[in-house]
Each structure stands twice: as C-alpha cells, then as structure tokens.
Amino acid sequence: MEQKIYDSFIRILKKELMPALGCTEPIALAYASAKAREILGKMPEKLTVTCSGNIIKNVKGVVVPATGGLRGIEAAALVGAVGGDASKELEVLCSVTDEDRAKVKELLEQHICQVKISDSKAKLHIIVEMEAGEDSSLVELIHSHTEIVRMMKNGQALLKRSYSENAGDEEEEEYRFLNMENIYRFANEVNTEDVKEILDPQISYNSKIAEEGLREVYGANVGKTLVEVYGKSFEVMAKALPAAGSDARMSGCELPVIINSGSGNQGMTVSLPVIACARELGADEEKRYRALCISNLTALYQKRDIGRLSAYCGAVSAAAGAGAGMMYLMGGSLDEISRVIAYTIANVGGIICDGAKSSCAAKITSAVEAALLAIHLTQKNRGFGSGEGVVKDTIAETVAGVSTIAREGMQTTDEVILDVMVNQ
C-alpha cells in the first residue's frame, strides 16, 4: 500500500490507543483541572466548570477513580485540582493519596465548585476556571479528551489556538484514508514490529482489568454473571471479558485501560473478543496483531464521522470492529469482514448512549452478541440485503448512512436524554 497511508495508520493507532485510568470524561475533567491548578500555582478557593451536555451525561453516573467512590463533575474537578498530575494526561489520578481524598471531601462540603452547562455545539467541551486571592487561571479543551486549546493566567493568554465547535471541521486529513479496503490491506501488509509496542499494552492492560472484573464485585457484575450462567465457552468469554472490564471500570477500579475513540469501554470491546478468539483458534502472535489492527481501525473508521460523544452507543461500533477482527482470524475475506460489520450495525445500531454507568457492560454484551451472530450469518452465506433498513450496496455507504443518523438524526435524542437524566 502507499507509504503515506501506511504511515498515517501507524500514527492513528499511536494517537488513539492510549492508556486511561477510569472513565475518560471525568478523567478529562480531572486533567483540565490539574492543568488549571498547575497554572494557578496554589490551591484554588473557587472553581467554575463549564462543560457540554455530553460531558455531564457521561460523568453523572460513574465513579471517579481514586476518590473512594465519589461521583459527579465536582468530584472529578476537585480531585484533579488536589491530587492530579497533568503530565500523566489520562492517567492524571494515578498518584492521588489518602490525604488528597480527605481534602476533596472537605472541599466538596465547602461547595467551592460551581458547574455550568455550556451552549457549545461541541459534544466534548470543557472549561475549568480557578481563583485564589487575586490570581486566576483557565484551561479549555475541546473535541478530544486531552486537546487543550486555551490556557490563561491572570487574564493573560499562555496558549490560544483557533478551533471550530464542529468536530469535523478540524479532523486530520489522514483519518480520511480510513476505509475497509485500506484497513484490510494494512492489516495484511503491516510489519508487526511497527505495531507491537502499540498493541501489547492493549492486550495486557485490558485483559488485566477484565480478569479483575470477573474476580471481584463491581457494579452489576454483568461479566461474572455471564460466566456463572453460561460457562466459559469462547462465545461467552467474548462477551464476558469486555463486560467485566466495564463492570470494574465504571465502578472506579484503579487499573488503566487502553482506549479506542476516546473511550475505555470501546477500547475493551474492540480488543478483548478478538484476544479471546485468537486464543480459541490458537492463532499466533502475528495473526493476533493483524486482527487487532483490523478491529481497532474499523472502530475508528465508524466513529470518524459520528464523533467521540453521541447519542449513538459507541459499544456498537466497537463490537462491529471486534466482529471484523474475529472474522479475519477465521480466515474471512474483505467482503465477509464487511458483511459482519454491516449485519452488526443493522441489528443493534439503535442502542442509545445514556451516559457512562454500570449498565454499559450490558450494552457491550448485546453489541458483541450481535457481532457474533453476524459472523455466523456470514459463514452460512445469510444476512441482510441492500435496501433492508440501513444496509446499503457497500460497507462505505452503510457506514456513511449510520454516521449521518448518529450525528444528525440523533441530535435531538441526545438533548432529550440529557434532559431526562438531569431534569426529570
């Protein structure tokens, strides 16, 4: 394949498959807050956090790691300010101490943090402002969980980058190379030494938190329940592993994961079924790397035009990516892999995102189940034809259509979900 495309895909994987400790939305808040505290140079006496509705939706119901079970915007912002290390980015809370936790609870009781809902068009938009005496600081990030576009101290700009509130306006050109033909060719031709250091942490980190979720009590223990009821066959484990990882992560487990599309749940869903499938088939390390290239890039391809946060559940695109990776391990052709993606979307493409919380594990289970069904249909040369619902003549047209539904058609859905969660 063209060297330009090859190099772009390596850069995309390096950029997207990064470690995160805890759900990425509260962690993004903690990161912005830690950076604002670093700029301020002292403990703030007042915090104002202005964030988009999707941030509020994804922080409201999830435990913030390193807080001892606290939830919500204020907890995320305060723990970032008190004990966060901004240099660690999405692992910002890795060094929080018991003393820090006690301080966070004290500040919560003092109500020094004010939360405002932004009217920004961006789904992911955070502004953290701090004051202490006559000093002030501000940090703003948009579209990506670590993409800081503005930093201020005492009214003076330390960093100021232009941006659009529409995420697609600033998308890197290299993401436009993402299509199934290029992804399939890349997976077949990649020198696995070029992706080994990217994919090894995904395999080890995500497997470790999944094992933790199966072993201990977290949330509704969806993953553990699947194993207890249905056993440990490959297809059960393909669902149970990412579900268990989500059980642990949504309940504040302090083990990091490797994310995909800005999400730890998606990072686990896109990888753990493929890892389980490779183990079941006895695939060698090289074949497993190639399958993970397929799964990760396929998920990113689907999310490219949807955006990182949406009313469209990201577990669906991640599970479709996992289905593509599993089909590849089973010897599937490009056409068969594309059919698995289309059939998965056709089945569960309507799952809504109502924020990060324990039931994400159940949605992951449903999405991976749909991917497994799509594989069986494809293997038996059965499936859904063009014109049946969202399925089109080609996988490119199908993905584009679903992206339009998620980005434009579900905009009102997103607003209504937030209103129901917050106001009703």
C-alpha positions, 0 to 999 in steps of 0.5 A, a space after each residue: 500500500 502507499 507509504 503515506 497511508 501506511 504511515 498515517 495508520 501507524 500514527 492513528 493507532 499511536 494517537 488513539 490507543 492510549 492508556 486511561 485510568 477510569 472513565 475518560 470524561 471525568 478523567 478529562 475533567 480531572 486533567 483540565 483541572 490539574 492543568 488549571 491548578 498547575 497554572 494557578 500555582 496554589 490551591 484554588 478557593 473557587 472553581 467554575 466548570 463549564 462543560 457540554 451536555 455530553 460531558 455531564 451525561 457521561 460523568 453523572 453516573 460513574 465513579 471517579 477513580 481514586 476518590 473512594 467512590 465519589 461521583 459527579 463533575 465536582 468530584 472529578 474537578 476537585 480531585 484533579 485540582 488536589 491530587 492530579 498530575 497533568 503530565 500523566 494526561 489520562 492517567 492524571 489520578 494515578 498518584 492521588 493519596 489518602 490525604 488528597 481524598 480527605 481534602 476533596 471531601 472537605 472541599 466538596 462540603 465547602 461547595 467551592 465548585 460551581 458547574 455550568 452547562 455550556 451552549 457549545 455545539 461541541 459534544 466534548 467541551 470543557 472549561 475549568 476556571 480557578 481563583 485564589 486571592 487575586 490570581 486566576 487561571 483557565 484551561 479549555 479543551 475541546 473535541 478530544 479528551 486531552 486537546 487543550 486549546 486555551 490556557 490563561 493566567 491572570 487574564 493573560 493568554 499562555 496558549 490560544 489556538 483557533 478551533 471550530 465547535 464542529 468536530 469535523 471541521 478540524 479532523 486530520 486529513 489522514 483519518 480520511 484514508 480510513 476505509 475497509 479496503 485500506 484497513 484490510 490491506 494494512 492489516 495484511 501488509 503491516 510489519 508487526 514490529 511497527 505495531 507491537 509496542 502499540 498493541 501489547 499494552 492493549 492486550 495486557 492492560 485490558 485483559 488485566 482489568 477484565 480478569 479483575 472484573 470477573 474476580 471481584 464485585 463491581 457494579 452489576 457484575 454483568 461479566 461474572 454473571 455471564 460466566 456463572 450462567 453460561 460457562 466459559 465457552 469462547 462465545 461467552 468469554 467474548 462477551 464476558 471479558 469486555 463486560 467485566 472490564 466495564 463492570 470494574 471500570 465504571 465502578 472506579 477500579 484503579 487499573 488503566 485501560 487502553 482506549 479506542 475513540 476516546 473511550 475505555 469501554 470501546 477500547 475493551 470491546 474492540 480488543 478483548 473478543 478478538 484476544 479471546 478468539 485468537 486464543 480459541 483458534 490458537 492463532 499466533 502472535 502475528 495473526 493476533 496483531 493483524 486482527 487487532 489492527 483490523 478491529 481497532 481501525 474499523 472502530 475508528 473508521 465508524 466513529 470518524 464521522 459520528 464523533 467521540 460523544 453521541 447519542 449513538 452507543 459507541 459499544 456498537 461500533 466497537 463490537 462491529 470492529 471486534 466482529 471484523 477482527 474475529 472474522 479475519 482470524 477465521 480466515 474471512 475475506 474483505 467482503 465477509 469482514 464487511 458483511 459482519 460489520 454491516 449485519 452488526 450495525 443493522 441489528 443493534 445500531 439503535 442502542 442509545 448512549 445514556 451516559 457512562 454507568 454500570 449498565 454499559 457492560 450490558 450494552 457491550 454484551 448485546 453489541 458483541 452478541 450481535 457481532 457474533 451472530 453476524 459472523 455466523 450469518 456470514 459463514 452460512 452465506 445469510 444476512 441482510 440485503 441492500 435496501 433492508 433498513 440501513 444496509 446499503 450496496 457497500 460497507 462505505 455507504 452503510 457506514 456513511 448512512 449510520 454516521 449521518 443518523 448518529 450525528 444528525 438524526 440523533 441530535 435531538 435524542 441526545 438533548 432529550 436524554 440529557 434532559 431526562 437524566 438531569 431534569 426529570 
